[in-house]
Amino acid sequence: MLKLAFHPVWERVVDDQEKDRYKRAFELMQLEQASFYITPIRIIQKKKGGISATVFLVNNREFPLELQQFNVQMFDSNGKVIARQTFKENLTIQAYQAIPWSFVFNAASMLLNEFDTDFCTILLKNT
């Protein structure tokens, strides 16, 4: 069964009220059969360009998933690339676990400036 967990940094810096919001969003999340998927929670366009995309990273496998350097692309509802950026993080998502995470795309990574934040898809490719 899929469980919600918080990265150790999020455990320290995210207050209980915000954690409760993530727990409620997790309970409402549509579960998929895919072994790994990303579910957007909140997409915010930054005033000086760029995007903050908070998502659930879902590991629906029976073994941990290690992410260290990966390319992330965000698409609009028509399949056009909104932003593309490489991230270097040290993330481990345990088996059958979902964690909230934020990707902050800088202004230079933006390929599309106008889009509907309610209908975005995010893909991640481990490099």
Backbone atoms as SQL, in Angstrom:
CREATE TABLE atoms (id INTEGER PRIMARY KEY, chain TEXT, resi INTEGER, resn TEXT, atom TEXT, x REAL, y REAL, z REAL);
INSERT INTO atoms VALUES
  (1, 'A', 1, 'MET', 'N', 0.843, -1.189, 0.000),
  (2, 'A', 1, 'MET', 'CA', 0.000, 0.000, 0.000),
  (3, 'A', 1, 'MET', 'C', 0.882, 1.245, 0.000),
  (4, 'A', 2, 'LEU', 'N', 0.511, 2.215, -0.800),
  (5, 'A', 2, 'LEU', 'CA', 1.263, 3.446, -0.945),
  (6, 'A', 2, 'LEU', 'C', 1.143, 4.303, 0.316),
  (7, 'A', 3, 'LYS', 'N', 2.302, 4.827, 0.768),
  (8, 'A', 3, 'LYS', 'CA', 2.331, 5.679, 1.962),
  (9, 'A', 3, 'LYS', 'C', 2.936, 7.034, 1.622),
  (10, 'A', 4, 'LEU', 'N', 2.507, 8.047, 2.354),
  (11, 'A', 4, 'LEU', 'CA', 3.079, 9.381, 2.232),
  (12, 'A', 4, 'LEU', 'C', 4.224, 9.507, 3.230),
  (13, 'A', 5, 'ALA', 'N', 5.334, 10.087, 2.769),
  (14, 'A', 5, 'ALA', 'CA', 6.478, 10.356, 3.645),
  (15, 'A', 5, 'ALA', 'C', 7.021, 11.739, 3.289),
  (16, 'A', 6, 'PHE', 'N', 7.811, 12.293, 4.177),
  (17, 'A', 6, 'PHE', 'CA', 8.436, 13.588, 3.935),
  (18, 'A', 6, 'PHE', 'C', 9.946, 13.420, 3.957),
  (19, 'A', 7, 'HIS', 'N', 10.608, 14.067, 3.028),
  (20, 'A', 7, 'HIS', 'CA', 12.073, 14.111, 3.009),
  (21, 'A', 7, 'HIS', 'C', 12.529, 14.694, 4.348),
  (22, 'A', 8, 'PRO', 'N', 13.676, 14.261, 4.892),
  (23, 'A', 8, 'PRO', 'CA', 14.127, 14.775, 6.199),
  (24, 'A', 8, 'PRO', 'C', 14.181, 16.305, 6.283),
  (25, 'A', 9, 'VAL', 'N', 14.568, 16.960, 5.200),
  (26, 'A', 9, 'VAL', 'CA', 14.602, 18.429, 5.212),
  (27, 'A', 9, 'VAL', 'C', 13.180, 18.976, 5.349),
  (28, 'A', 10, 'TRP', 'N', 12.224, 18.379, 4.652),
  (29, 'A', 10, 'TRP', 'CA', 10.836, 18.818, 4.741),
  (30, 'A', 10, 'TRP', 'C', 10.287, 18.553, 6.138),
  (31, 'A', 11, 'GLU', 'N', 10.690, 17.462, 6.751),
  (32, 'A', 11, 'GLU', 'CA', 10.256, 17.169, 8.131),
  (33, 'A', 11, 'GLU', 'C', 10.637, 18.305, 9.070),
  (34, 'A', 12, 'ARG', 'N', 11.817, 18.881, 8.847),
  (35, 'A', 12, 'ARG', 'CA', 12.312, 19.954, 9.725),
  (36, 'A', 12, 'ARG', 'C', 11.693, 21.311, 9.417),
  (37, 'A', 13, 'VAL', 'N', 11.502, 21.621, 8.135),
  (38, 'A', 13, 'VAL', 'CA', 11.147, 22.998, 7.783),
  (39, 'A', 13, 'VAL', 'C', 9.671, 23.226, 7.476),
  (40, 'A', 14, 'VAL', 'N', 8.937, 22.175, 7.169),
  (41, 'A', 14, 'VAL', 'CA', 7.516, 22.340, 6.853),
  (42, 'A', 14, 'VAL', 'C', 6.700, 22.225, 8.136),
  (43, 'A', 15, 'ASP', 'N', 5.853, 23.223, 8.388),
  (44, 'A', 15, 'ASP', 'CA', 5.075, 23.195, 9.630),
  (45, 'A', 15, 'ASP', 'C', 3.939, 22.165, 9.546),
  (46, 'A', 16, 'ASP', 'N', 3.345, 21.869, 10.698),
  (47, 'A', 16, 'ASP', 'CA', 2.309, 20.831, 10.780),
  (48, 'A', 16, 'ASP', 'C', 1.084, 21.156, 9.930),
  (49, 'A', 17, 'GLN', 'N', 0.725, 22.421, 9.856),
  (50, 'A', 17, 'GLN', 'CA', -0.437, 22.820, 9.055),
  (51, 'A', 17, 'GLN', 'C', -0.192, 22.505, 7.574),
  (52, 'A', 18, 'GLU', 'N', 0.995, 22.816, 7.089),
  (53, 'A', 18, 'GLU', 'CA', 1.332, 22.531, 5.687),
  (54, 'A', 18, 'GLU', 'C', 1.407, 21.021, 5.448),
  (55, 'A', 19, 'LYS', 'N', 1.960, 20.282, 6.397),
  (56, 'A', 19, 'LYS', 'CA', 2.006, 18.818, 6.270),
  (57, 'A', 19, 'LYS', 'C', 0.601, 18.245, 6.200),
  (58, 'A', 20, 'ASP', 'N', -0.324, 18.801, 6.965),
  (59, 'A', 20, 'ASP', 'CA', -1.717, 18.345, 6.912),
  (60, 'A', 20, 'ASP', 'C', -2.328, 18.590, 5.538),
  (61, 'A', 21, 'ARG', 'N', -1.971, 19.711, 4.911),
  (62, 'A', 21, 'ARG', 'CA', -2.472, 19.990, 3.554),
  (63, 'A', 21, 'ARG', 'C', -1.952, 18.939, 2.572),
  (64, 'A', 22, 'TYR', 'N', -0.672, 18.576, 2.714),
  (65, 'A', 22, 'TYR', 'CA', -0.111, 17.526, 1.844),
  (66, 'A', 22, 'TYR', 'C', -0.784, 16.180, 2.105),
  (67, 'A', 23, 'LYS', 'N', -1.073, 15.897, 3.357),
  (68, 'A', 23, 'LYS', 'CA', -1.752, 14.634, 3.690),
  (69, 'A', 23, 'LYS', 'C', -3.141, 14.577, 3.056),
  (70, 'A', 24, 'ARG', 'N', -3.864, 15.696, 3.104),
  (71, 'A', 24, 'ARG', 'CA', -5.190, 15.731, 2.492),
  (72, 'A', 24, 'ARG', 'C', -5.092, 15.582, 0.968),
  (73, 'A', 25, 'ALA', 'N', -4.121, 16.256, 0.363),
  (74, 'A', 25, 'ALA', 'CA', -3.927, 16.146, -1.089),
  (75, 'A', 25, 'ALA', 'C', -3.560, 14.713, -1.470),
  (76, 'A', 26, 'PHE', 'N', -2.741, 14.072, -0.651),
  (77, 'A', 26, 'PHE', 'CA', -2.351, 12.680, -0.905),
  (78, 'A', 26, 'PHE', 'C', -3.571, 11.760, -0.860),
  (79, 'A', 27, 'GLU', 'N', -4.441, 11.977, 0.104),
  (80, 'A', 27, 'GLU', 'CA', -5.641, 11.150, 0.233),
  (81, 'A', 27, 'GLU', 'C', -6.573, 11.305, -0.970),
  (82, 'A', 28, 'LEU', 'N', -6.557, 12.465, -1.617),
  (83, 'A', 28, 'LEU', 'CA', -7.411, 12.724, -2.769),
  (84, 'A', 28, 'LEU', 'C', -6.751, 12.362, -4.101),
  (85, 'A', 29, 'MET', 'N', -5.467, 12.063, -4.069),
  (86, 'A', 29, 'MET', 'CA', -4.702, 11.805, -5.281),
  (87, 'A', 29, 'MET', 'C', -5.203, 10.552, -6.004),
  (88, 'A', 30, 'GLN', 'N', -5.285, 10.642, -7.321),
  (89, 'A', 30, 'GLN', 'CA', -5.639, 9.495, -8.148),
  (90, 'A', 30, 'GLN', 'C', -4.431, 8.560, -8.226),
  (91, 'A', 31, 'LEU', 'N', -4.592, 7.330, -7.803),
  (92, 'A', 31, 'LEU', 'CA', -3.496, 6.371, -7.865),
  (93, 'A', 31, 'LEU', 'C', -3.394, 5.798, -9.273),
  (94, 'A', 32, 'GLU', 'N', -2.167, 5.579, -9.707),
  (95, 'A', 32, 'GLU', 'CA', -1.913, 5.024, -11.027),
  (96, 'A', 32, 'GLU', 'C', -1.221, 3.676, -10.882),
  (97, 'A', 33, 'GLN', 'N', -1.217, 2.911, -11.948),
  (98, 'A', 33, 'GLN', 'CA', -0.559, 1.610, -11.948),
  (99, 'A', 33, 'GLN', 'C', 0.925, 1.706, -12.294),
  (100, 'A', 34, 'ALA', 'N', 1.360, 2.831, -12.835),
  (101, 'A', 34, 'ALA', 'CA', 2.753, 2.993, -13.256),
  (102, 'A', 34, 'ALA', 'C', 3.706, 2.772, -12.083),
  (103, 'A', 35, 'SER', 'N', 4.921, 2.325, -12.394),
  (104, 'A', 35, 'SER', 'CA', 5.891, 2.057, -11.337),
  (105, 'A', 35, 'SER', 'C', 6.436, 3.346, -10.717),
  (106, 'A', 36, 'PHE', 'N', 6.529, 4.415, -11.510),
  (107, 'A', 36, 'PHE', 'CA', 6.944, 5.721, -11.001),
  (108, 'A', 36, 'PHE', 'C', 6.134, 6.777, -11.730),
  (109, 'A', 37, 'TYR', 'N', 5.606, 7.731, -10.988),
  (110, 'A', 37, 'TYR', 'CA', 4.902, 8.832, -11.630),
  (111, 'A', 37, 'TYR', 'C', 4.959, 10.076, -10.763),
  (112, 'A', 38, 'ILE', 'N', 4.604, 11.183, -11.395),
  (113, 'A', 38, 'ILE', 'CA', 4.624, 12.494, -10.750),
  (114, 'A', 38, 'ILE', 'C', 3.221, 13.078, -10.819),
  (115, 'A', 39, 'THR', 'N', 2.718, 13.510, -9.675),
  (116, 'A', 39, 'THR', 'CA', 1.411, 14.152, -9.611),
  (117, 'A', 39, 'THR', 'C', 1.590, 15.597, -9.148),
  (118, 'A', 40, 'PRO', 'N', 1.284, 16.563, -10.011),
  (119, 'A', 40, 'PRO', 'CA', 1.387, 17.972, -9.595),
  (120, 'A', 40, 'PRO', 'C', 0.421, 18.298, -8.451),
  (121, 'A', 41, 'ILE', 'N', 0.910, 19.086, -7.513),
  (122, 'A', 41, 'ILE', 'CA', 0.085, 19.553, -6.398),
  (123, 'A', 41, 'ILE', 'C', -0.210, 21.046, -6.580),
  (124, 'A', 42, 'ARG', 'N', 0.862, 21.804, -6.834),
  (125, 'A', 42, 'ARG', 'CA', 0.712, 23.266, -6.955),
  (126, 'A', 42, 'ARG', 'C', 1.792, 23.787, -7.911),
  (127, 'A', 43, 'ILE', 'N', 1.356, 24.551, -8.908),
  (128, 'A', 43, 'ILE', 'CA', 2.259, 25.169, -9.884),
  (129, 'A', 43, 'ILE', 'C', 2.112, 26.676, -9.731),
  (130, 'A', 44, 'ILE', 'N', 3.222, 27.349, -9.479),
  (131, 'A', 44, 'ILE', 'CA', 3.185, 28.802, -9.282),
  (132, 'A', 44, 'ILE', 'C', 4.182, 29.461, -10.225),
  (133, 'A', 45, 'GLN', 'N', 3.703, 30.432, -11.009),
  (134, 'A', 45, 'GLN', 'CA', 4.603, 31.216, -11.842),
  (135, 'A', 45, 'GLN', 'C', 5.224, 32.295, -10.972),
  (136, 'A', 46, 'LYS', 'N', 6.550, 32.390, -11.019),
  (137, 'A', 46, 'LYS', 'CA', 7.257, 33.385, -10.217),
  (138, 'A', 46, 'LYS', 'C', 7.211, 34.743, -10.909),
  (139, 'A', 47, 'LYS', 'N', 7.195, 35.791, -10.111),
  (140, 'A', 47, 'LYS', 'CA', 7.068, 37.143, -10.648),
  (141, 'A', 47, 'LYS', 'C', 8.217, 37.529, -11.576),
  (142, 'A', 48, 'LYS', 'N', 9.418, 37.067, -11.291),
  (143, 'A', 48, 'LYS', 'CA', 10.582, 37.425, -12.105),
  (144, 'A', 48, 'LYS', 'C', 10.914, 36.330, -13.129),
  (145, 'A', 49, 'GLY', 'N', 9.932, 35.510, -13.426),
  (146, 'A', 49, 'GLY', 'CA', 10.128, 34.431, -14.390),
  (147, 'A', 49, 'GLY', 'C', 10.417, 33.126, -13.673),
  (148, 'A', 50, 'GLY', 'N', 10.182, 32.051, -14.352),
  (149, 'A', 50, 'GLY', 'CA', 10.396, 30.749, -13.751),
  (150, 'A', 50, 'GLY', 'C', 9.131, 30.219, -13.107),
  (151, 'A', 51, 'ILE', 'N', 9.240, 29.003, -12.604),
  (152, 'A', 51, 'ILE', 'CA', 8.097, 28.300, -12.031),
  (153, 'A', 51, 'ILE', 'C', 8.538, 27.537, -10.797),
  (154, 'A', 52, 'SER', 'N', 7.669, 27.493, -9.813),
  (155, 'A', 52, 'SER', 'CA', 7.833, 26.589, -8.689),
  (156, 'A', 52, 'SER', 'C', 6.753, 25.524, -8.842),
  (157, 'A', 53, 'ALA', 'N', 7.187, 24.266, -8.996),
  (158, 'A', 53, 'ALA', 'CA', 6.250, 23.155, -9.188),
  (159, 'A', 53, 'ALA', 'C', 6.376, 22.196, -8.012),
  (160, 'A', 54, 'THR', 'N', 5.358, 22.160, -7.164),
  (161, 'A', 54, 'THR', 'CA', 5.329, 21.220, -6.052),
  (162, 'A', 54, 'THR', 'C', 4.515, 20.012, -6.501),
  (163, 'A', 55, 'VAL', 'N', 5.115, 18.845, -6.301),
  (164, 'A', 55, 'VAL', 'CA', 4.542, 17.604, -6.830),
  (165, 'A', 55, 'VAL', 'C', 4.647, 16.486, -5.797),
  (166, 'A', 56, 'PHE', 'N', 3.942, 15.404, -6.049),
  (167, 'A', 56, 'PHE', 'CA', 4.206, 14.148, -5.360),
  (168, 'A', 56, 'PHE', 'C', 5.068, 13.305, -6.298),
  (169, 'A', 57, 'LEU', 'N', 6.212, 12.847, -5.806),
  (170, 'A', 57, 'LEU', 'CA', 7.024, 11.863, -6.519),
  (171, 'A', 57, 'LEU', 'C', 6.600, 10.511, -5.965),
  (172, 'A', 58, 'VAL', 'N', 6.062, 9.662, -6.826),
  (173, 'A', 58, 'VAL', 'CA', 5.451, 8.418, -6.370),
  (174, 'A', 58, 'VAL', 'C', 6.252, 7.218, -6.875),
  (175, 'A', 59, 'ASN', 'N', 6.771, 6.434, -5.934),
  (176, 'A', 59, 'ASN', 'CA', 7.483, 5.201, -6.248),
  (177, 'A', 59, 'ASN', 'C', 6.540, 4.037, -5.949),
  (178, 'A', 60, 'ASN', 'N', 5.961, 3.487, -6.984),
  (179, 'A', 60, 'ASN', 'CA', 4.993, 2.406, -6.837),
  (180, 'A', 60, 'ASN', 'C', 5.664, 1.059, -7.140),
  (181, 'A', 61, 'ARG', 'N', 6.918, 0.923, -6.738),
  (182, 'A', 61, 'ARG', 'CA', 7.704, -0.289, -6.967),
  (183, 'A', 61, 'ARG', 'C', 8.018, -0.953, -5.637),
  (184, 'A', 62, 'GLU', 'N', 8.518, -2.160, -5.705),
  (185, 'A', 62, 'GLU', 'CA', 8.850, -2.895, -4.480),
  (186, 'A', 62, 'GLU', 'C', 10.285, -2.671, -4.025),
  (187, 'A', 63, 'PHE', 'N', 10.987, -1.719, -4.636),
  (188, 'A', 63, 'PHE', 'CA', 12.346, -1.400, -4.216),
  (189, 'A', 63, 'PHE', 'C', 12.543, 0.116, -4.234),
  (190, 'A', 64, 'PRO', 'N', 13.512, 0.637, -3.455),
  (191, 'A', 64, 'PRO', 'CA', 13.741, 2.087, -3.392),
  (192, 'A', 64, 'PRO', 'C', 14.173, 2.659, -4.743),
  (193, 'A', 65, 'LEU', 'N', 13.877, 3.912, -4.943),
  (194, 'A', 65, 'LEU', 'CA', 14.261, 4.629, -6.151),
  (195, 'A', 65, 'LEU', 'C', 15.255, 5.713, -5.752),
  (196, 'A', 66, 'GLU', 'N', 16.411, 5.715, -6.398),
  (197, 'A', 66, 'GLU', 'CA', 17.453, 6.710, -6.130),
  (198, 'A', 66, 'GLU', 'C', 17.473, 7.732, -7.263),
  (199, 'A', 67, 'LEU', 'N', 17.395, 9.000, -6.920),
  (200, 'A', 67, 'LEU', 'CA', 17.473, 10.084, -7.893),
  (201, 'A', 67, 'LEU', 'C', 18.607, 11.015, -7.480),
  (202, 'A', 68, 'GLN', 'N', 19.556, 11.230, -8.409),
  (203, 'A', 68, 'GLN', 'CA', 20.674, 12.112, -8.082),
  (204, 'A', 68, 'GLN', 'C', 20.811, 13.260, -9.069),
  (205, 'A', 69, 'GLN', 'N', 20.776, 12.956, -10.355),
  (206, 'A', 69, 'GLN', 'CA', 20.785, 13.996, -11.376),
  (207, 'A', 69, 'GLN', 'C', 19.747, 13.600, -12.408),
  (208, 'A', 70, 'PHE', 'N', 18.848, 14.530, -12.713),
  (209, 'A', 70, 'PHE', 'CA', 17.749, 14.172, -13.591),
  (210, 'A', 70, 'PHE', 'C', 17.229, 15.397, -14.329),
  (211, 'A', 71, 'ASN', 'N', 16.690, 15.130, -15.505),
  (212, 'A', 71, 'ASN', 'CA', 16.069, 16.167, -16.317),
  (213, 'A', 71, 'ASN', 'C', 14.580, 16.179, -16.026),
  (214, 'A', 72, 'VAL', 'N', 14.041, 17.367, -15.830),
  (215, 'A', 72, 'VAL', 'CA', 12.614, 17.511, -15.572),
  (216, 'A', 72, 'VAL', 'C', 12.039, 18.425, -16.643),
  (217, 'A', 73, 'GLN', 'N', 10.931, 17.979, -17.228),
  (218, 'A', 73, 'GLN', 'CA', 10.218, 18.772, -18.224),
  (219, 'A', 73, 'GLN', 'C', 8.780, 18.954, -17.772),
  (220, 'A', 74, 'MET', 'N', 8.269, 20.147, -18.005),
  (221, 'A', 74, 'MET', 'CA', 6.876, 20.440, -17.692),
  (222, 'A', 74, 'MET', 'C', 6.168, 20.748, -19.011),
  (223, 'A', 75, 'PHE', 'N', 4.985, 20.121, -19.198),
  (224, 'A', 75, 'PHE', 'CA', 4.215, 20.277, -20.421),
  (225, 'A', 75, 'PHE', 'C', 2.860, 20.907, -20.127),
  (226, 'A', 76, 'ASP', 'N', 2.339, 21.643, -21.101),
  (227, 'A', 76, 'ASP', 'CA', 0.981, 22.164, -20.960),
  (228, 'A', 76, 'ASP', 'C', -0.011, 21.109, -21.444),
  (229, 'A', 77, 'SER', 'N', -1.288, 21.441, -21.436),
  (230, 'A', 77, 'SER', 'CA', -2.332, 20.473, -21.790),
  (231, 'A', 77, 'SER', 'C', -2.286, 20.069, -23.266),
  (232, 'A', 78, 'ASN', 'N', -1.590, 20.843, -24.102),
  (233, 'A', 78, 'ASN', 'CA', -1.454, 20.519, -25.523),
  (234, 'A', 78, 'ASN', 'C', -0.158, 19.769, -25.831),
  (235, 'A', 79, 'GLY', 'N', 0.620, 19.456, -24.792),
  (236, 'A', 79, 'GLY', 'CA', 1.870, 18.731, -24.992),
  (237, 'A', 79, 'GLY', 'C', 3.066, 19.608, -25.324),
  (238, 'A', 80, 'LYS', 'N', 2.899, 20.921, -25.248),
  (239, 'A', 80, 'LYS', 'CA', 4.018, 21.837, -25.509),
  (240, 'A', 80, 'LYS', 'C', 4.874, 21.931, -24.256),
  (241, 'A', 81, 'VAL', 'N', 6.195, 21.988, -24.444),
  (242, 'A', 81, 'VAL', 'CA', 7.112, 22.086, -23.309),
  (243, 'A', 81, 'VAL', 'C', 7.065, 23.497, -22.745),
  (244, 'A', 82, 'ILE', 'N', 6.738, 23.587, -21.458),
  (245, 'A', 82, 'ILE', 'CA', 6.704, 24.871, -20.756),
  (246, 'A', 82, 'ILE', 'C', 8.095, 25.216, -20.246),
  (247, 'A', 83, 'ALA', 'N', 8.745, 24.231, -19.627),
  (248, 'A', 83, 'ALA', 'CA', 10.072, 24.448, -19.035),
  (249, 'A', 83, 'ALA', 'C', 10.837, 23.132, -19.054),
  (250, 'A', 84, 'ARG', 'N', 12.169, 23.264, -19.079),
  (251, 'A', 84, 'ARG', 'CA', 13.055, 22.099, -19.075),
  (252, 'A', 84, 'ARG', 'C', 14.302, 22.484, -18.279),
  (253, 'A', 85, 'GLN', 'N', 14.661, 21.646, -17.311),
  (254, 'A', 85, 'GLN', 'CA', 15.839, 21.947, -16.498),
  (255, 'A', 85, 'GLN', 'C', 16.413, 20.666, -15.913),
  (256, 'A', 86, 'THR', 'N', 17.732, 20.665, -15.693),
  (257, 'A', 86, 'THR', 'CA', 18.407, 19.552, -15.031),
  (258, 'A', 86, 'THR', 'C', 18.566, 19.895, -13.557),
  (259, 'A', 87, 'PHE', 'N', 18.228, 18.945, -12.700),
  (260, 'A', 87, 'PHE', 'CA', 18.330, 19.127, -11.252),
  (261, 'A', 87, 'PHE', 'C', 19.312, 18.110, -10.686),
  (262, 'A', 88, 'LYS', 'N', 20.054, 18.531, -9.680),
  (263, 'A', 88, 'LYS', 'CA', 20.956, 17.639, -8.948),
  (264, 'A', 88, 'LYS', 'C', 20.496, 17.611, -7.504),
  (265, 'A', 89, 'GLU', 'N', 19.962, 16.498, -7.106),
  (266, 'A', 89, 'GLU', 'CA', 19.458, 16.300, -5.749),
  (267, 'A', 89, 'GLU', 'C', 19.901, 14.920, -5.300),
  (268, 'A', 90, 'ASN', 'N', 19.810, 14.658, -4.048),
  (269, 'A', 90, 'ASN', 'CA', 20.068, 13.325, -3.517),
  (270, 'A', 90, 'ASN', 'C', 18.775, 12.830, -2.888),
  (271, 'A', 91, 'LEU', 'N', 17.917, 12.237, -3.704),
  (272, 'A', 91, 'LEU', 'CA', 16.610, 11.805, -3.234),
  (273, 'A', 91, 'LEU', 'C', 16.523, 10.287, -3.252),
  (274, 'A', 92, 'THR', 'N', 16.010, 9.732, -2.179),
  (275, 'A', 92, 'THR', 'CA', 15.675, 8.315, -2.134),
  (276, 'A', 92, 'THR', 'C', 14.198, 8.217, -1.780),
  (277, 'A', 93, 'ILE', 'N', 13.471, 7.548, -2.632),
  (278, 'A', 93, 'ILE', 'CA', 12.048, 7.331, -2.379),
  (279, 'A', 93, 'ILE', 'C', 11.891, 5.840, -2.125),
  (280, 'A', 94, 'GLN', 'N', 11.485, 5.516, -0.928),
  (281, 'A', 94, 'GLN', 'CA', 11.362, 4.109, -0.538),
  (282, 'A', 94, 'GLN', 'C', 10.260, 3.417, -1.334),
  (283, 'A', 95, 'ALA', 'N', 10.250, 2.098, -1.284),
  (284, 'A', 95, 'ALA', 'CA', 9.248, 1.299, -1.979),
  (285, 'A', 95, 'ALA', 'C', 7.841, 1.705, -1.536),
  (286, 'A', 96, 'TYR', 'N', 6.942, 1.801, -2.491),
  (287, 'A', 96, 'TYR', 'CA', 5.530, 2.129, -2.242),
  (288, 'A', 96, 'TYR', 'C', 5.382, 3.382, -1.384),
  (289, 'A', 97, 'GLN', 'N', 6.098, 4.421, -1.802),
  (290, 'A', 97, 'GLN', 'CA', 6.109, 5.669, -1.051),
  (291, 'A', 97, 'GLN', 'C', 5.930, 6.845, -2.001),
  (292, 'A', 98, 'ALA', 'N', 5.251, 7.884, -1.513),
  (293, 'A', 98, 'ALA', 'CA', 5.122, 9.144, -2.229),
  (294, 'A', 98, 'ALA', 'C', 5.682, 10.242, -1.340),
  (295, 'A', 99, 'ILE', 'N', 6.456, 11.146, -1.950),
  (296, 'A', 99, 'ILE', 'CA', 6.974, 12.285, -1.189),
  (297, 'A', 99, 'ILE', 'C', 6.628, 13.573, -1.934),
  (298, 'A', 100, 'PRO', 'N', 6.260, 14.613, -1.196),
  (299, 'A', 100, 'PRO', 'CA', 6.106, 15.907, -1.855),
  (300, 'A', 100, 'PRO', 'C', 7.501, 16.489, -2.115),
  (301, 'A', 101, 'TRP', 'N', 7.630, 17.180, -3.243),
  (302, 'A', 101, 'TRP', 'CA', 8.903, 17.789, -3.597),
  (303, 'A', 101, 'TRP', 'C', 8.632, 18.993, -4.473),
  (304, 'A', 102, 'SER', 'N', 9.505, 19.996, -4.398),
  (305, 'A', 102, 'SER', 'CA', 9.350, 21.182, -5.249),
  (306, 'A', 102, 'SER', 'C', 10.517, 21.302, -6.212),
  (307, 'A', 103, 'PHE', 'N', 10.175, 21.501, -7.468),
  (308, 'A', 103, 'PHE', 'CA', 11.167, 21.817, -8.495),
  (309, 'A', 103, 'PHE', 'C', 11.019, 23.294, -8.796),
  (310, 'A', 104, 'VAL', 'N', 12.123, 24.039, -8.702),
  (311, 'A', 104, 'VAL', 'CA', 12.087, 25.464, -8.997),
  (312, 'A', 104, 'VAL', 'C', 12.834, 25.676, -10.304),
  (313, 'A', 105, 'PHE', 'N', 12.061, 25.923, -11.344),
  (314, 'A', 105, 'PHE', 'CA', 12.618, 26.175, -12.671),
  (315, 'A', 105, 'PHE', 'C', 13.008, 27.645, -12.749),
  (316, 'A', 106, 'ASN', 'N', 14.250, 27.917, -13.159),
  (317, 'A', 106, 'ASN', 'CA', 14.660, 29.308, -13.280),
  (318, 'A', 106, 'ASN', 'C', 14.118, 29.914, -14.571),
  (319, 'A', 107, 'ALA', 'N', 14.179, 31.217, -14.682),
  (320, 'A', 107, 'ALA', 'CA', 13.612, 31.925, -15.840),
  (321, 'A', 107, 'ALA', 'C', 14.241, 31.450, -17.144),
  (322, 'A', 108, 'ALA', 'N', 15.525, 31.116, -17.133),
  (323, 'A', 108, 'ALA', 'CA', 16.205, 30.674, -18.352),
  (324, 'A', 108, 'ALA', 'C', 15.690, 29.324, -18.853),
  (325, 'A', 109, 'SER', 'N', 15.066, 28.551, -17.999),
  (326, 'A', 109, 'SER', 'CA', 14.555, 27.232, -18.397),
  (327, 'A', 109, 'SER', 'C', 13.180, 27.299, -19.051),
  (328, 'A', 110, 'MET', 'N', 12.572, 28.478, -19.036),
  (329, 'A', 110, 'MET', 'CA', 11.218, 28.642, -19.563),
  (330, 'A', 110, 'MET', 'C', 11.220, 28.655, -21.092),
  (331, 'A', 111, 'LEU', 'N', 10.343, 27.850, -21.683),
  (332, 'A', 111, 'LEU', 'CA', 10.188, 27.809, -23.137),
  (333, 'A', 111, 'LEU', 'C', 8.827, 28.337, -23.571),
  (334, 'A', 112, 'LEU', 'N', 7.914, 28.426, -22.615),
  (335, 'A', 112, 'LEU', 'CA', 6.563, 28.896, -22.878),
  (336, 'A', 112, 'LEU', 'C', 6.164, 29.780, -21.698),
  (337, 'A', 113, 'ASN', 'N', 5.710, 30.982, -21.989),
  (338, 'A', 113, 'ASN', 'CA', 5.415, 31.916, -20.897),
  (339, 'A', 113, 'ASN', 'C', 3.954, 31.964, -20.480),
  (340, 'A', 114, 'GLU', 'N', 3.050, 31.583, -21.365),
  (341, 'A', 114, 'GLU', 'CA', 1.631, 31.598, -21.029),
  (342, 'A', 114, 'GLU', 'C', 1.083, 30.189, -21.104),
  (343, 'A', 115, 'PHE', 'N', 0.484, 29.735, -20.008),
  (344, 'A', 115, 'PHE', 'CA', -0.066, 28.387, -19.937),
  (345, 'A', 115, 'PHE', 'C', -1.015, 28.306, -18.756),
  (346, 'A', 116, 'ASP', 'N', -1.836, 27.300, -18.757),
  (347, 'A', 116, 'ASP', 'CA', -2.806, 27.082, -17.688),
  (348, 'A', 116, 'ASP', 'C', -2.146, 26.214, -16.613),
  (349, 'A', 117, 'THR', 'N', -1.962, 26.745, -15.427),
  (350, 'A', 117, 'THR', 'CA', -1.276, 26.009, -14.357),
  (351, 'A', 117, 'THR', 'C', -2.097, 24.844, -13.821),
  (352, 'A', 118, 'ASP', 'N', -3.381, 24.773, -14.175),
  (353, 'A', 118, 'ASP', 'CA', -4.226, 23.672, -13.698),
  (354, 'A', 118, 'ASP', 'C', -4.059, 22.390, -14.503),
  (355, 'A', 119, 'PHE', 'N', -3.446, 22.469, -15.668),
  (356, 'A', 119, 'PHE', 'CA', -3.364, 21.302, -16.544),
  (357, 'A', 119, 'PHE', 'C', -1.946, 21.071, -17.032),
  (358, 'A', 120, 'CYS', 'N', -1.038, 20.861, -16.111),
  (359, 'A', 120, 'CYS', 'CA', 0.359, 20.617, -16.442),
  (360, 'A', 120, 'CYS', 'C', 0.725, 19.164, -16.169),
  (361, 'A', 121, 'THR', 'N', 1.653, 18.668, -16.963),
  (362, 'A', 121, 'THR', 'CA', 2.217, 17.339, -16.770),
  (363, 'A', 121, 'THR', 'C', 3.712, 17.506, -16.564),
  (364, 'A', 122, 'ILE', 'N', 4.276, 16.728, -15.667),
  (365, 'A', 122, 'ILE', 'CA', 5.708, 16.819, -15.387),
  (366, 'A', 122, 'ILE', 'C', 6.334, 15.447, -15.575),
  (367, 'A', 123, 'LEU', 'N', 7.412, 15.409, -16.333),
  (368, 'A', 123, 'LEU', 'CA', 8.148, 14.160, -16.569),
  (369, 'A', 123, 'LEU', 'C', 9.566, 14.312, -16.073),
  (370, 'A', 124, 'LEU', 'N', 10.089, 13.222, -15.559),
  (371, 'A', 124, 'LEU', 'CA', 11.444, 13.203, -15.010),
  (372, 'A', 124, 'LEU', 'C', 12.205, 12.069, -15.674),
  (373, 'A', 125, 'LYS', 'N', 13.442, 12.352, -16.071),
  (374, 'A', 125, 'LYS', 'CA', 14.294, 11.318, -16.659),
  (375, 'A', 125, 'LYS', 'C', 15.610, 11.325, -15.905),
  (376, 'A', 126, 'ASN', 'N', 15.924, 10.200, -15.259),
  (377, 'A', 126, 'ASN', 'CA', 17.174, 10.054, -14.530),
  (378, 'A', 126, 'ASN', 'C', 18.333, 10.053, -15.526),
  (379, 'A', 127, 'THR', 'N', 19.401, 10.806, -15.240),
  (380, 'A', 127, 'THR', 'CA', 20.553, 10.825, -16.167),
  (381, 'A', 127, 'THR', 'C', 21.741, 10.101, -15.563);
